[in-house]
């Protein structure tokens, strides 16, 4: 009986839906979206999936990945003047303070602190630019062909972008 009722309700909902697929896409709140079949990579739905967008949180995930691959959690990271002067959201570091990489990764991933991202980048890469180069190399290695990193924090820059399709790779 339950299956029959579910079938009838589903049929009623499908028949009575006055919204077209195009209207549904326009009503979707997200600026970009892709629904992909994970088994075969086939795109089932897309809204601006190849449009370049800023990527703050994705940047911090890549920063974390590289720090875990190339650093040691017990590394002592010295805070530079550049890291200490990063805008909010920040931990509030002071120049020449020292932190374990492990603690900076918690700060980066749990609170999204920009100063932690820069301190990590300078520690692992020697400079933010050199670290961004490593991020771009890692992105290419992962098959991300429409992604470009210019910093470790994801702060807005028109040359710092990705696409939803690239992130799904």
Secondary structure as GFF3:
##gff-version 3
##sequence-region A 1 169
A	DSSP	alpha_helix	2	16	.	.	.	ID=ss1
A	DSSP	alpha_helix	21	27	.	.	.	ID=ss2
A	DSSP	beta_strand	33	36	.	.	.	ID=ss3
A	DSSP	beta_strand	43	47	.	.	.	ID=ss4
A	DSSP	alpha_helix	56	70	.	.	.	ID=ss5
A	DSSP	beta_strand	76	78	.	.	.	ID=ss6
A	DSSP	alpha_helix	81	84	.	.	.	ID=ss7
A	DSSP	beta_strand	98	100	.	.	.	ID=ss8
A	DSSP	alpha_helix	101	111	.	.	.	ID=ss9
A	DSSP	alpha_helix	114	125	.	.	.	ID=ss10
A	DSSP	alpha_helix	128	141	.	.	.	ID=ss11
A	DSSP	alpha_helix	164	168	.	.	.	ID=ss12
###
